[in-house]
Amino acid sequence: MDGLGLLKPKKASWWISPNGLIAEAEDILARLQGEEGSVSCCRRALRSHLDDPTPASLGGLREAYGRIPAHMREAGLARD
């Protein structure tokens, strides 16, 4: 676990869909090219919604959250 230590699980099951791998790779490439990653975009949308909780800002938040690769959302591994 990056920055925390070594994790040696006794049993693990890791499966990421091909589309999930592509989405994560595209997100990493975007960040390497200086663009905003999906997690940063989602955090920005959350701050915007909290500052102005309207249906439009909620829609923007949902859209931004949907751009985070699903396997990163479910596992709580989203980092940017």
Summary of the structure (lengths in Angstrom):
residues: 80
radius of gyration: 14.9
end to end distance: 15.4
largest distance: 46.0
contacts: 169
relative contact order: 0.15
helix: 59%
strand: 0%
